[in-house]
Amino acid sequence: MADEEVLTNRLVYEARDETGAIYGSLGPLDWYRFRQTLKLVPTNTRSLLDCGCDRGQWLHYILQRRRIERHLGIDVAEARVSEARSLHPELSLSVAYLESLDRNQERFDVVTALEVLEHIPRWQDVLENILRWAERRVIITVPYRQKVVMHVCIHCGRPTPPSGHLHSFSEETFPAVPGWRRWYNYIKDRGVEEPDWVRRAYRWMRPRTIWLAAIYDRGELVPPSAPDCSPPADGR
């Protein structure tokens, strides 16, 4: 399917619901993923670039927990960046397509892209840029082995991914890159933090969620507190 046939443009990510709020509020699983991803960020990180920063939630979260001296958040949706500036005026943010951002962009110790690549038609181009902007480490999280489906949009009649997810990712998806060491973690949804019987009911009613964290670094050791490095049994 040609890229132009897929409804994935800036307007999609600036859409609002009937109350005027931007679609896509964060839930408990998103904050759980933030907590686990934080363990992959070296404690001596001094600069960080967040690709696909949305409304600045991850940037705000990590700036409260790491001594980051220089940071930048980039997102394609001007409405989301504008809201991020209102919610977190301390953040340094920019509106841009990651595919077309200046290749001479200044470098950062760590570059993150959390739940971003699955939304981008030519994600390989973005990965290439991300690696160019990173001095030490790149951290990418994506849904693990997610089944991608297309629905027909009732408004325009074009094929549209329900969650904007265009690709399915696994360990085999990410290429080896000269000069970078590549490794993986699996951020596994452990369920709600409630009594055992509530967790069991939650697990029965809701399928387990797993994110694949693909990490590229320049030889730095794996943090001892990193999330689970063992692949899920039977792929899930």
HELIX and SHEET records of a PDB file:
HELIX    1   1 ASP A    3  GLU A    5  5                                   3    
HELIX    2   2 VAL A   12  GLU A   14  5                                   3    
HELIX    3   3 PRO A   28  LEU A   38  1                                  11    
HELIX    4   4 GLN A   57  LEU A   63  1                                   7    
HELIX    5   5 GLU A   78  LEU A   87  1                                  10    
HELIX    6   6 LEU A  117  HIS A  119  5                                   3    
HELIX    7   7 TRP A  123  TRP A  133  1                                  11    
HELIX    8   8 ASP A  196  MET A  205  1                                  10    
HELIX    9   9 ALA A  233  GLY A  235  5                                   3    
SHEET    1   A 7 LEU A  93  VAL A  95  0                                        
SHEET    2   A 7 ARG A  70  ASP A  75  1                                        
SHEET    3   A 7 SER A  47  CYS A  51  1                                        
SHEET    4   A 7 PHE A 108  LEU A 114  1                                        
SHEET    5   A 7 ALA A 134  PRO A 143  1                                        
SHEET    6   A 7 ILE A 210  ASP A 217 -1                                        
SHEET    7   A 7 ARG A 181  LYS A 188 -1                                        
SHEET    1   B 2 HIS A 151  VAL A 152  0                                        
SHEET    2   B 2 PRO A 159  THR A 160 -1                                        
END                                                                             
